[in-house]
Amino acid sequence: MKADDHTPPIEDQSSEKRPALTADHDMPGAYEGETVTRRRLFTRGALATGGIATAAIGLPSLGFALGPAFEQQEPTRWQDVGAVGDFNPETYLPAVITLVPDAGEAGKTTIYVRRRNVLIDTEPGDRWNQYVVLTSRCSHVGCPVRFAEASGSFICPCHGGVYDFRGIRTGGPPPRPLDRFFTRVRGGRLEVGPRYSVNDHLQRFSPRDPSEPLDGLGQYIYPRRPTTTPRPR
């Protein structure tokens, strides 16, 4: 039996008749006339949202960390604490200075002052440490310490922290020695300048907050700030 000569030809299914792909031809679902596929739109939207969230968290943190490096250092404020003849190398005398100006009594603190003793103060001496001035703020959580004359040590009543005559921790939870202050002599009077922190070898560092160690693994957990160690002017 002959095939019908009038049978319509099979429709051409070549690629020319299929929907043409756009520039997103490598991604399924992209049809002619589309500028972006729905999948790519959601992908880009998610990336943009993640970038905004990261910037919202990271930029303030970066600014907080690097901000002090760009701050203009103010002139050093020196405070008179007494005549040089009032202090000796055998014991400490308490004095009061202002840490936060314009804060009234709340901005004041007690410090302990003595003359440098060459027999026990073996760290390098310079013109800023001919007198030893220690803070009364414990390096653990900031409680006030007191000097015990009988034992020649500093004791913190809060958590049992103990420091020796030089202010180096000998017991309890404090992570570092007591902070110190720069000193100078002008006209026979002793003046106290900026505070700085020290490690167990009494090396100077920029001021640290309570609970921040400067020795062992702790110095890497609490890395040095971008600000330099304060220098009196």
C-alpha positions in Angstrom: 0.0 0.0 0.0 1.4 3.4 -1.0 2.0 6.1 1.4 -0.3 9.1 1.1 1.5 11.7 -0.9 -0.4 14.4 0.9 0.8 13.4 4.4 2.1 16.6 6.0 5.8 16.6 6.8 7.0 16.2 10.3 7.6 19.5 12.0 11.2 20.6 12.3 12.3 20.4 15.9 15.8 21.8 15.5 17.3 24.3 17.9 16.3 27.2 15.6 12.7 26.6 16.7 13.5 26.3 20.4 13.4 29.3 22.8 16.7 31.1 22.5 18.7 31.6 25.6 20.1 35.0 26.8 23.5 35.8 28.2 22.6 33.4 31.0 22.6 30.5 28.6 24.7 28.4 31.0 22.0 28.5 33.7 18.8 26.5 33.3 15.6 28.5 33.1 16.9 31.5 31.2 14.7 32.3 28.2 14.8 34.8 25.5 14.1 38.4 26.7 15.1 37.8 30.3 17.8 40.0 31.7 18.5 37.8 34.7 17.2 34.4 35.9 15.2 34.1 39.1 17.8 31.9 40.6 20.6 34.4 39.9 18.4 37.2 41.2 17.9 35.4 44.6 21.7 34.5 44.7 22.8 38.1 44.2 20.2 39.3 46.7 21.4 36.9 49.3 25.0 37.9 48.7 24.1 41.6 48.9 22.2 41.1 52.2 25.2 39.1 53.7 27.6 41.9 52.7 25.5 44.6 54.3 25.2 42.5 57.5 28.9 41.9 57.6 29.7 45.6 57.1 27.2 46.6 59.8 29.1 44.4 62.3 32.6 44.7 61.0 33.0 48.4 60.3 32.1 49.6 63.8 34.4 47.0 65.3 37.2 48.0 63.0 36.6 51.7 63.8 36.6 51.0 67.6 39.9 49.1 67.3 41.7 51.5 65.0 40.2 54.8 66.2 42.6 55.4 69.1 45.5 55.3 66.6 44.2 58.4 64.9 43.3 60.3 68.0 45.4 63.4 68.6 47.4 63.0 71.8 46.6 65.7 74.4 49.3 67.3 76.4 50.3 65.3 79.4 48.6 66.3 82.6 50.9 66.3 85.6 49.6 66.4 89.2 51.6 67.5 92.3 51.5 64.8 95.1 54.0 66.3 97.5 57.6 67.4 98.3 60.3 64.9 97.2 61.5 64.7 100.8 58.2 63.2 101.9 58.9 59.9 100.2 61.5 57.2 101.0 62.5 53.9 99.4 61.4 51.8 102.4 57.7 52.2 102.4 54.7 53.6 100.5 52.7 56.7 101.3 49.2 57.1 99.9 48.2 60.1 97.8 45.1 61.1 95.9 45.0 62.2 92.3 42.3 62.9 89.7 41.9 60.3 87.0 38.8 61.8 85.3 38.6 65.6 85.3 35.2 67.2 85.9 33.8 64.1 87.6 34.1 65.3 91.2 35.0 62.7 93.9 34.1 59.9 91.5 37.0 60.8 89.3 39.6 60.6 92.0 41.7 57.6 93.1 44.3 56.6 95.7 47.9 55.9 94.6 50.9 54.6 96.6 54.2 56.4 96.3 57.8 55.7 97.3 61.3 56.6 96.1 63.0 54.1 93.9 65.1 51.5 95.7 68.1 50.4 93.7 68.5 47.2 95.7 65.1 45.8 94.7 64.0 47.8 91.7 66.2 46.0 89.2 64.2 47.0 86.1 66.0 49.6 83.9 65.7 53.1 85.4 65.1 56.3 83.5 64.0 59.8 84.2 60.3 58.7 84.5 60.6 56.1 87.2 62.9 57.5 89.9 59.8 57.2 92.1 57.5 54.2 92.1 53.8 55.1 91.9 51.3 52.2 92.0 47.6 52.2 91.4 45.2 51.1 94.1 43.1 49.3 91.5 43.5 45.5 91.4 44.3 44.1 88.0 41.7 41.4 88.5 38.3 43.2 88.4 39.4 46.7 89.7 38.7 46.4 93.4 40.8 48.8 95.7 43.9 47.2 97.2 45.6 48.3 100.4 49.2 48.3 101.4 50.0 46.1 104.4 53.0 47.7 106.2 53.8 44.6 108.3 54.1 42.2 105.3 55.3 44.8 102.8 52.6 43.6 100.3 49.4 44.8 98.7 46.2 42.9 99.4 42.9 42.9 97.5 39.9 42.1 99.9 37.6 41.1 97.1 39.1 37.8 95.7 42.3 37.4 97.7 44.8 38.9 95.2 48.3 39.5 96.7 51.1 41.6 95.3 54.7 42.0 96.6 56.4 45.2 97.5 57.0 46.0 93.9 53.4 45.4 92.9 54.0 42.1 91.2 51.3 39.4 91.7 52.3 36.7 94.2 48.9 35.1 94.8 45.2 35.0 93.8 43.5 35.6 90.4 45.1 38.9 89.2 46.6 38.4 85.7 49.4 41.0 85.9 51.1 43.4 88.3 49.6 46.6 89.6 49.6 49.4 87.0 52.1 52.3 87.4 52.4 56.0 86.7 55.1 58.1 85.1 56.7 60.5 87.5 58.9 63.6 87.3 60.4 66.2 89.7 59.9 69.9 89.3 61.1 72.5 91.8 61.5 69.9 94.6 58.0 68.6 94.1 57.0 65.2 92.8 54.5 65.1 90.0 52.5 62.1 88.7 51.7 61.7 85.0 50.0 59.1 82.8 49.2 55.5 83.9 50.7 52.5 82.1 50.5 48.7 82.6 53.4 46.4 83.1 54.1 42.6 82.7 55.8 40.4 85.2 59.2 41.8 84.0 57.9 45.3 84.6 58.1 46.2 80.9 55.8 49.1 80.0 52.7 48.7 77.9 49.8 51.0 77.0 47.1 51.0 79.8 45.1 47.9 80.0 41.7 47.1 81.6 41.3 44.8 84.6 41.5 41.1 83.8 43.8 41.6 80.7 47.1 39.7 81.1 50.4 40.7 79.6 52.3 37.4 80.0 51.9 33.9 78.6 49.0 33.0 76.2 47.0 35.8 77.6 49.0 38.5 75.8 47.8 36.9 72.5 44.2 36.6 73.6 44.3 40.3 74.5 46.7 41.7 71.9 48.4 45.0 72.2 46.2 47.9 71.1 47.2 50.0 68.1 48.0 52.9 70.4 51.6 53.2 71.5 52.8 53.1 75.1 52.2 56.6 76.5 55.1 58.9 76.7 55.0 62.0 78.8 55.4 65.3 77.1 
